[in-house]
Amino acid sequence: MEINGMEQDLARMMELTSLRAQKIEAAPATLDLSDPVQELVQRLHPEKITLRLEAIKDETSDTRTYRFTAAEGSGLPFFRAGQYLSVKMEVEGKRVARPYSISSAPSDWPGFLELTVRRKAGGFVSEQIWRQWQAGSLVEASGPHGNFYFEPLRDSRQIVAIAGGSGVTPFRSMIREIAAGKLDLELLLLYGSRLADEIIFAKELEALAAKAPQKIRVEHVISEPAAGWDGLKGFIDAALIREYAGELSGKSFFVCGPPEMYRFLQEQFAQLGLPRRQIRWELAGAVQDITAEPGYPAGARGRIFQLHLRRRGAEYTVPAAAEESILTALERAGLAPDSQCRSGECGFCRSLLTAGEVYVRPESDGRRAADRRLGFIHPCASYPLSDLSLTTP
Ligand code: FES
């Protein structure tokens, strides 16, 4: 504070006193509790959103892209290319959630947002999506989540993207963003599909690569090619990666596909001597057959265990099959905790295991070391090996 001498300072103080009185007089009778900063944060990064389905496009015989706009009273959230939404649905009277990568680009925002869904035969949720979602449907989802995006502090601007099947969806988002001139990356996409007919976004990827050939390159690899396919055949292995990616040091690898592909690629990356810090793995989702995992203990397969649950002051007992994640068992019973990633990473479903044994595959164990010691599990990535006692949020 500036000192001007006692008289002047006293005069200024008198002014302040009268100014304060005027301000109090002019103030509204009720307190203004609005918080514009918090409102902006909520608008850009909402915890929950409601989407209106505008259009459906068939991409392949079993894959569709759903285009959404914001429902009345809801906005489209800000996101980064590669993130996912957790879609909330009622299936057979039970509330379930499934993560889907956003396949449109941030530069399509705020016009529309797209999710691309492959229908799995017998898939608890994907079958329902195909049946239920029609133009005009309102769909509930979480805000965007996930770390599978380009982060300049962490990643190289030279990206080798490896996709399997519907794992191409986050890369479509990144490629659209690059082609729109909003993301300054060089991206090589090695995209594995079983059949040429199963390639998702085939024409669009070709057109986007032609638009920015110095930035985007797409190579398709078909594992069961029909006669007439003259492109790359087999799997995305070490030799193919070396041939197309060239010098590997200084490049970041982003991988999105099924768990079987992750296991295969881990071996290939080891052969290539690729350090872990250069690789980003997108969430693999629920494992198709947990009992086929190399570390799965013998003896539990086919068994049904009793799951004793404490939740919000009440107690329940529900059956839990060895082959199902604990989260799936709780969803069937209508007692599931909140979930987002379903891959053991986000921690939304974190629960306390007070008795019993579970199997967690190492690749899906996203718990903190302290949580592991204290007995917490992520039910989405934990499978029962005995009767269990669990406390969920
Ligand atoms: S839902 Fe993310 S850890 Fe379980």
Residues whose N, C-alpha, C, O or C-beta is under 5 A from the ligand:
A	BS01	FES	S339 Q340 C341 R342 S343 G344 E345 C346 G347 F348 C349 H378 C380
